[in-house]
Amino acid sequence: MPEPAPQLEELDAAEAEATPLVIPRLLPLDDAGQRRIDAALAALAADGVDAGNLGSLAAGYDRTYLAWSALRASKRPDHDPLVERYGLGIAHYLTTATDLRWGRVSDAFGVEIGVGSDRDDDFLVPTNLVAVRWMNGETGWVAAVVGTIVGRRAGRAAR
């Protein structure tokens, strides 16, 4: 006989007050982070991808994902370096096309290279943006998603 599902416990007001809330913030980029960015941009350039050109990033991502996914699972290289490469390439593009700047995003999940704005509380961990779509096998998304971010940042700058 299966065990009954555990009941969720409600927090009373005092317990809720005592529960720490992690407020995301943008910390300065450190040397190790800058080296990771430099390595990712160099790897993209070596693959013929211009991280300053959204069309080049989009085509490069799709080409890389499709080549990787076409391999038998046992023959595929680790996808983490590829995800980081494109995540940091997208972030580079965003730092040139918007007011977002490099930093380390500190949130409930830890600290990771990201971009953010001094003007508002917008932060983005670009490797997360790429990793979720990589795991879902999505292609054709880079230009639309990154273009939307650029458009929204431009709209906020106009306010």
Buried (B, 14 or more C-beta within 10 A) or exposed (E): EEEEEEEEEEEEEEEEEEEEEEEBBBEEBEEEBEEBBEBBBEBBEEEEBBBEEBEBBBBBBBBBBEEBEEEEEEEEEEBEEBBBBBBBBBBBBBBEBBBBBBBBBBBEEEBBBBBBBEEEEBBBBBBBBBBEBBEEEBBEBBBEBBEEBBEEBEEBEEE
